[in-house]
Amino acid sequence: MTKLSPIGANSGRGGTLDVLRFAAAFFVVLFHYGGEAPVALDSIHPVFFRGYLATDFFLMLSGYVLGRAYGRSIEEGRVGPLEFLSRRIARIWPAHLIVLALMVLCVALTHLADFDPHHAHRFDWADLPPQAFLVQAWGDVGGWGWNLPTWSLSALIACYAVFPGIWNVLSRAKLPLIILSAVAAVGLSDLAAHLVLGRGLFDLPFYLGVARALPLFLTGMVLAKWVERAPLPRNLAVWGGVASGVLLVALQLIGRFDALSVSLIAAIVLCAGSVPVTRPIPMAEAAGKLSFSLFITHLLVSTVWFGVLHVTGEAGLSTAARWTLWAGALPAALVAAYVFDQLVDQPVQTWIAPLLKKAFKSRRDRYPAPAPSV
């Protein structure tokens, strides 16, 4: 089993999960940019309407990664619930606020130039406070529009709050029971959603994001515990992961099978996690790290890119030219994410890290890391 450092180790960096994380982030970009294409992508094939599956993957992967990275430290008392929650909020909130501020600046500049921003209905000033404080997935409090995908970050904060307690419960339970708990959590949540709201778990409105996220996050935690205790044999993990991936793609080409698709996503995470990363691939690790910045900045890029095209006009352009201009938004999103990661997100995290370390130093002094076994 991969040895974890006392706090926040990155288990499996530079491997398959990093590549999948980036692929999912890019699919979210396609999902949100698809409606701006000369012909809406989801009218070409419904698969482009299923970007929500990539979000479900992120929610599940978050539970898995945090279980692998923080699980041992939480079990041994070296990271308490308050420190864990503080670290996770510090990881996502500063970047979120900076991107939201840039969006506000863009909208303000369009008003100063005396024209409406592209999709002006998305930029309701009343939605700013709940979105800024990342509470928009905690109930019907508003917070839509602007940087809409951050509803999932809002939902994850609630998941972070319960993570240490749930992890300690999982650590005391037998593996078959915790696997059953994940199946039951997703299945019963989906059933309850159908009975109460007449729609499935994966169709819940964004303001019920916590209800959607918790079962998937728990599933990721269970997968982390599964890999920790009984990883799949390498050959089974490799071929099982490939088969699950092929079947997942094939299903999307045939039709919508959300429950089965999420089950296959869980199988992919389990299989990929069961294969140790003995020789990390730098490009894969870089792609995995870039995925957060891509996720959080791509709608800002969309606001600017397609806003400029909307103002300058595309009516007189050929179809090929319009497709070329639309496609240009994809590399623009990647470049913007890289710049944001290098010049904003990483420096901010570098500044925050010692502050958190100092704030929670006393707890780590009371619960020192155990000496390595010989």
Secondary structure, DSSP 8 states (H G I E B T S, - for coil): -----TTT--TTTTSHHHHHHHHHHHHHHHHHHGGGSSS-HHHH-GGGG-THHHHHHHHHHHHHHHHHHHHHHHHTTSS-HHHHHHHHHHHHHHHHHHHHHHHHHHHHHHHHTTS--TTGGG--GGGHHHHHTT-TTSSS----SSSGGGHHHHHHHHHHHHHHHHHHHHHHS-HHHHHHHHHHHHHHHHHHHHHHHSS-GGG--GGGHHHHHHHHHHHHHHHHHHHHHS---HHHHHHHHHHHHHHHHHHHHH---HHHHHHHHHHHHHHHHHS--SS--HHHHHHHHHHHHHHHHHHHHHHHHHHHHHHH--TTS-HHHHHHHHHTHHHHHHHHHHHHIIIIIHHHHHHHHHHHHHHTHHHHHHS-------
